[in-house]
Amino acid sequence: MPRHTNAKTEEAALLQGTLDMLILKVVALGPIHGYGIVQRIQRISNEALQIRQGSLYPALYRLESHGWLKAGWKTTEGGREAKFYSLTRIGHQRLKAETESWDRLCSAISLVLQTAE
């Protein structure tokens, strides 16, 4: 019997595999705190991508531990102290590699989907 999933479940599965790349891309745009990352991804994706804090902060920790992000405490526009993230040199390299890999994958999937039976 086929298993049916809803669109939200499929988006969550896709996002799980691409979260690191999305975070690296957003941080590459300029230093930003965790909540700002979530907001920027939502805004850029026209609200299609919703990142949960339970996924975001472990990913930020992982990216920082790999040396792809660096973090420092700063005051936000609202006057609160927050940890701001920025991309390291090897983070830029990782983002480039991830983006190239994603582009190859999308091209391959497109070829399969466009094939007539």
C-alpha positions as CSV (number, residue, x, y, z in Angstrom):
1,M,0.0,0.0,0.0
2,P,1.5,3.4,-0.9
3,R,2.4,5.7,1.9
4,H,1.0,9.2,1.5
5,T,2.8,12.2,3.0
6,N,1.6,15.8,3.1
7,A,3.4,18.7,1.6
8,K,4.6,20.0,5.0
9,T,6.3,16.6,5.7
10,E,8.0,16.5,2.4
11,E,9.2,20.1,2.8
12,A,10.6,19.2,6.3
13,A,12.5,16.2,4.8
14,L,13.9,18.3,2.0
15,L,14.8,21.1,4.4
16,Q,16.6,18.7,6.8
17,G,19.1,17.9,4.1
18,T,19.6,21.5,3.0
19,L,19.5,23.4,6.3
20,D,23.2,23.8,6.5
21,M,23.5,25.3,3.0
22,L,20.6,27.7,3.6
23,I,22.1,28.9,6.9
24,L,25.5,29.4,5.2
25,K,23.9,31.3,2.4
26,V,22.0,33.6,4.7
27,V,25.0,34.3,6.9
28,A,27.1,35.0,3.8
29,L,24.8,38.0,3.3
30,G,26.1,39.6,6.5
31,P,26.5,39.0,10.2
32,I,23.2,37.9,11.7
33,H,21.8,36.4,14.9
34,G,19.8,33.2,15.1
35,Y,16.3,34.7,15.0
36,G,17.4,36.9,12.1
37,I,18.4,33.8,10.2
38,V,15.0,32.3,10.6
39,Q,13.3,35.5,9.6
40,R,15.5,36.0,6.6
41,I,15.0,32.5,5.3
42,Q,11.2,32.8,5.7
43,R,11.2,36.2,4.0
44,I,13.4,35.2,1.0
45,S,11.4,32.0,0.5
46,N,8.1,33.9,0.5
47,E,7.2,32.1,3.8
48,A,7.5,28.6,2.1
49,L,10.4,27.6,4.4
50,Q,9.8,27.6,8.2
51,I,12.8,26.8,10.3
52,R,12.2,25.7,13.9
53,Q,14.5,26.8,16.7
54,G,14.9,23.1,17.6
55,S,16.5,22.6,14.2
56,L,18.3,25.9,13.8
57,Y,20.4,26.0,17.0
58,P,21.9,22.5,16.7
59,A,22.7,23.3,13.1
60,L,24.4,26.6,14.1
61,Y,26.4,24.7,16.7
62,R,27.4,22.1,14.2
63,L,28.5,24.7,11.6
64,E,30.4,26.6,14.2
65,S,32.2,23.4,15.4
66,H,33.2,22.6,11.8
67,G,34.8,26.1,11.6
68,W,32.4,27.3,8.9
69,L,30.8,29.9,11.1
70,K,32.2,32.2,13.8
71,A,30.1,33.8,16.4
72,G,30.4,36.8,18.7
73,W,28.0,38.6,21.1
74,K,26.6,42.0,19.9
75,T,23.7,44.2,20.8
76,T,20.7,43.9,18.5
77,E,18.7,46.9,17.1
78,G,16.2,46.2,20.0
79,G,18.9,46.6,22.6
80,R,19.3,42.9,23.5
81,E,22.5,40.9,23.5
82,A,22.6,38.2,20.9
83,K,25.1,35.8,19.3
84,F,25.8,37.0,15.8
85,Y,27.2,34.6,13.2
86,S,29.4,35.3,10.3
87,L,31.0,33.1,7.6
88,T,34.6,32.0,7.9
89,R,36.9,31.6,4.9
90,I,36.4,27.8,4.9
91,G,32.6,28.5,5.4
92,H,32.7,30.4,2.1
93,Q,34.4,27.5,0.5
94,R,31.9,25.0,2.0
95,L,29.0,27.2,0.7
96,K,30.5,27.2,-2.8
97,A,30.9,23.4,-2.8
98,E,27.3,22.9,-1.4
99,T,25.8,25.2,-3.9
100,E,27.6,23.5,-6.8
101,S,26.5,20.1,-5.5
102,W,22.9,21.4,-5.2
103,D,22.9,22.8,-8.7
104,R,24.1,19.4,-10.1
105,L,21.4,17.5,-8.2
106,C,18.7,19.9,-9.4
107,S,19.9,19.5,-13.0
108,A,19.9,15.8,-12.7
109,I,16.4,15.7,-11.2
110,S,15.1,18.0,-13.9
111,L,16.5,15.7,-16.6
112,V,14.7,12.8,-15.1
113,L,11.4,14.7,-14.7
114,Q,11.5,16.0,-18.2
115,T,12.0,12.6,-19.8
116,A,9.0,11.5,-21.8
117,E,7.9,7.9,-21.5
